[in-house]
């Protein structure tokens, strides 16, 4: 299981940099990042090398921080691979709440990262379909 940090960010110049500056000042490496916007705010989702430290520092600095568990699946960097994984999830009637990808130098491939309502069921379905589920950030 991998923990993802979600932060509510105001849609104004410099608000995203407030967060990245906190990460830089505290030697926290952001491995992957994704943003989703709404009219007045955005949601910044990220996976970092030190989840507990990052969560604490953001919270101590007045950021609205949330924790989500996500699933990371290695996938070959080729056409149709993401479709195959999504097909396996659709077949099991599993809905995805958010999704992004990560190019891993360690895996020498890409990883599909997503959140689903029932993490354990989703991991079980993927394992039965022959997918490897990454269990720790250090495996990315």
ChimeraX attribute file (.defattr): number of C-alpha atoms within 10 A of each C-alpha:
attribute: neighborCount
match mode: 1-to-1
recipient: residues
	/A:1	15
	/A:2	19
	/A:3	19
	/A:4	24
	/A:5	23
	/A:6	21
	/A:7	22
	/A:8	19
	/A:9	22
	/A:10	16
	/A:11	15
	/A:12	10
	/A:13	8
	/A:14	11
	/A:15	13
	/A:16	17
	/A:17	10
	/A:18	14
	/A:19	18
	/A:20	15
	/A:21	12
	/A:22	15
	/A:23	18
	/A:24	11
	/A:25	8
	/A:26	12
	/A:27	13
	/A:28	17
	/A:29	15
	/A:30	16
	/A:31	14
	/A:32	17
	/A:33	16
	/A:34	14
	/A:35	15
	/A:36	12
	/A:37	13
	/A:38	9
	/A:39	7
	/A:40	9
	/A:41	14
	/A:42	18
	/A:43	18
	/A:44	18
	/A:45	23
	/A:46	18
	/A:47	21
	/A:48	23
	/A:49	17
	/A:50	15
	/A:51	19
	/A:52	11
	/A:53	15
	/A:54	23
	/A:55	20
	/A:56	12
	/A:57	16
	/A:58	18
	/A:59	14
	/A:60	10
	/A:61	11
	/A:62	8
	/A:63	16
	/A:64	13
	/A:65	19
	/A:66	13
	/A:67	13
	/A:68	12
	/A:69	15
	/A:70	22
	/A:71	24
	/A:72	26
	/A:73	22
	/A:74	23
	/A:75	21
	/A:76	15
	/A:77	13
	/A:78	9
	/A:79	8
	/A:80	10
	/A:81	14
	/A:82	18
	/A:83	10
	/A:84	12
	/A:85	16
	/A:86	15
	/A:87	13
	/A:88	16
	/A:89	18
	/A:90	12
	/A:91	9
	/A:92	13
	/A:93	10
	/A:94	17
	/A:95	14
	/A:96	15
	/A:97	10
	/A:98	13
	/A:99	15
	/A:100	16
	/A:101	18
	/A:102	18
	/A:103	17
	/A:104	15
	/A:105	9
	/A:106	10
	/A:107	13
	/A:108	13
	/A:109	15
	/A:110	21
	/A:111	23
	/A:112	18
	/A:113	20
	/A:114	18
	/A:115	19
	/A:116	20
	/A:117	13
	/A:118	12
	/A:119	15
	/A:120	12
	/A:121	13
	/A:122	21
	/A:123	20
	/A:124	13
	/A:125	17
	/A:126	19
	/A:127	12
	/A:128	11
	/A:129	12
	/A:130	9
	/A:131	16
	/A:132	14
	/A:133	18
	/A:134	19
	/A:135	15
	/A:136	13
	/A:137	17
	/A:138	11
	/A:139	10
	/A:140	21
